[in-house]
């Protein structure tokens, strides 16, 4: 990963099945960011994803608005489909 990177993230059905609603580190979005970046320590909110190394933020990624809508639906217990999106370094 280098400054200015754009990364494609894929939330799979398996991640949806295994993800925890309203958990910033174990929701499907966080699991997908882990897979896309290779970093195990990840947290997400409705606008960004942070990757950590040694307890410090390594990269803060900007998430597109449709991810916030998707996460709200998942957190509410509604049916969601797999999603692919791009995130970019803030």
C-alpha distance (Angstrom), angle and dihedral (degrees) to the residues before:
residue distance angle dihedral
X1 . . .
X2 3.77 . .
X3 3.79 133.3 .
X4 3.78 112.0 -73.1
X5 3.80 94.5 22.9
X6 3.77 120.7 157.7
X7 3.79 113.6 -152.5
X8 3.80 128.5 -164.6
X9 3.80 112.1 -136.0
X10 3.81 124.3 -162.9
X11 3.81 121.1 -162.5
X12 3.80 104.1 -159.0
X13 3.78 130.2 -160.1
X14 3.80 88.5 -108.5
X15 3.82 90.1 56.6
X16 3.81 89.9 48.8
X17 3.81 90.0 51.0
X18 3.82 93.9 47.2
X19 3.81 99.8 35.8
X20 3.79 123.8 104.5
X21 3.82 118.3 -128.6
X22 3.82 115.3 -118.5
X23 3.82 92.7 4.6
X24 3.81 109.7 128.6
X25 3.81 92.4 -156.6
X26 3.82 102.9 35.2
X27 3.82 104.6 35.2
X28 3.82 117.4 114.2
X29 3.81 91.1 -102.2
X30 3.81 91.8 55.7
X31 3.81 90.8 46.5
X32 3.81 90.2 51.6
X33 3.81 92.5 48.1
X34 3.81 88.7 50.9
X35 3.79 90.6 54.3
X36 3.81 94.7 43.6
X37 3.81 95.6 48.7
X38 3.79 102.2 30.5
X39 3.81 91.0 -127.5
X40 3.81 116.1 127.2
X41 3.81 96.7 -162.6
X42 3.81 106.0 71.1
X43 3.80 136.0 147.5
X44 3.80 128.4 -174.7
X45 3.78 139.2 -165.8
X46 3.78 130.8 176.8
X47 3.82 94.9 -75.6
X48 3.80 107.4 25.8
X49 3.77 149.1 26.5
X50 3.79 121.3 -145.2
X51 3.79 124.4 -157.1
X52 3.79 117.7 -157.6
X53 3.77 136.7 -158.3
X54 3.79 121.9 -173.0
X55 3.83 89.4 -7.0
X56 3.82 94.5 -57.6
X57 3.79 127.5 107.3
X58 3.76 107.3 -100.9
X59 3.82 100.2 177.7
X60 3.79 132.1 2.9
X61 3.81 112.0 -151.8
X62 3.82 126.3 -160.1
X63 3.80 114.4 -131.5
X64 3.81 122.3 -151.0
X65 3.83 117.5 -112.2
X66 3.82 94.2 -108.2
X67 3.80 89.4 66.2
X68 3.82 91.0 61.6
X69 3.80 90.0 53.0
X70 3.82 91.2 47.3
X71 3.82 92.2 48.8
X72 3.82 92.2 48.8
X73 3.80 90.2 52.7
X74 3.81 91.7 48.5
X75 3.81 92.7 46.5
X76 3.82 89.9 50.6
X77 3.80 90.2 55.9
X78 3.78 94.3 -110.4
X79 3.79 123.6 143.7
X80 3.82 112.9 -91.1
X81 3.78 131.8 -177.5
X82 3.81 126.8 -137.5
X83 3.79 111.3 -80.1
X84 3.79 135.6 -154.8
X85 3.79 121.1 -162.1
X86 3.77 142.8 152.2
X87 3.77 125.1 -116.7
X88 3.76 126.7 -169.8
X89 3.75 136.7 -157.8
X90 3.82 114.8 -92.6
